[in-house]
Amino acid sequence: MKDIDKLDIRDVPGGAVVAVKVTANSSRDKVLGVLGGALKIATATAPERGRANRAIAEILARSLGVSRRDVAVSAGLTSPHKEFTVSGISAGWLREKLEQV
């Protein structure tokens, strides 16, 4: 992935956090790249009752090859600018996996 070195990823106790910019109501579910230090992810799901957050967590989990239960929104529940925590991994591992997306 281009500009992966600009991505805001950091270690936290028990895992790693990545900044995410969400585009809801898109034509498809896809990781689009890096935008302003955040991983840009699109989902076809509407941002209603947390559905888009769950869809983004599933897209991120699938892209990283981890279980969906290991990916959770840690900041920005109602904002398009969010942080997702991935449990059980390091920031270095997360960055390495995202380079392959």
C-alpha positions in Angstrom: 0.0 0.0 0.0 1.3 3.4 -0.9 2.1 5.9 1.9 2.0 3.3 4.6 4.8 5.1 6.4 2.4 8.1 6.9 -0.2 5.9 8.6 -1.0 6.7 12.3 -0.4 3.3 14.0 0.7 2.9 17.6 1.1 0.2 20.2 -1.3 0.1 23.2 -1.6 -2.3 26.0 -2.9 -5.6 24.5 -2.6 -4.6 20.9 -2.3 -1.8 18.3 -4.4 1.2 17.2 -4.8 2.4 13.7 -6.5 5.7 12.6 -9.3 5.1 10.1 -11.3 7.4 7.8 -14.6 5.8 7.0 -16.6 6.4 3.8 -20.1 4.9 4.4 -22.8 4.3 1.7 -20.0 3.5 -0.8 -20.6 1.2 -3.8 -18.5 -1.6 -2.2 -16.5 -2.7 0.8 -12.8 -2.0 0.3 -9.6 -0.6 1.9 -8.8 2.4 -0.4 -5.4 3.5 0.9 -3.9 6.1 3.2 -5.4 9.6 3.5 -4.0 12.2 5.9 -2.4 9.7 8.2 -5.5 7.5 8.4 -6.4 4.2 6.6 -9.3 5.0 4.3 -11.9 2.3 4.2 -15.2 2.3 2.3 -18.3 0.3 3.1 -21.6 0.0 1.4 -23.3 -0.1 4.8 -25.2 2.9 6.0 -23.9 4.7 9.2 -27.0 3.7 11.2 -27.0 2.1 14.7 -23.3 1.2 14.5 -23.8 -0.9 11.3 -21.0 0.9 9.4 -18.6 0.5 12.4 -19.3 -3.3 12.4 -18.8 -3.5 8.7 -15.5 -1.5 8.8 -14.3 -3.8 11.7 -15.1 -6.9 9.5 -13.3 -5.4 6.5 -10.2 -4.6 8.6 -10.2 -8.0 10.2 -10.5 -9.8 6.9 -7.7 -7.6 5.4 -5.4 -8.4 8.3 -6.3 -12.1 8.6 -7.5 -11.8 12.2 -10.7 -12.7 14.0 -13.5 -10.1 13.9 -13.7 -10.2 17.7 -10.1 -8.8 17.8 -11.0 -5.6 16.0 -13.0 -2.9 17.8 -13.7 0.9 17.5 -11.8 2.6 20.3 -12.5 6.2 19.4 -14.9 8.1 17.1 -18.0 6.0 17.4 -20.2 8.5 15.5 -17.5 10.3 13.5 -16.1 9.3 10.1 -12.6 9.7 11.7 -12.1 6.7 14.0 -9.5 4.6 15.7 -9.7 0.9 15.7 -7.8 -1.3 18.2 -6.6 -4.7 17.0 -6.0 -7.0 20.0 -3.1 -9.3 20.3 -0.7 -7.7 17.8 2.0 -5.1 17.6 2.1 -1.9 15.6 4.9 -3.3 13.6 2.9 -6.4 12.7 -0.1 -4.3 11.8 2.0 -2.0 9.5 3.6 -5.0 7.8 0.2 -6.6 7.1 -1.3 -3.3 5.8 1.7 -3.0 3.4 0.4 -6.2 1.7 -3.2 -4.9 1.3 
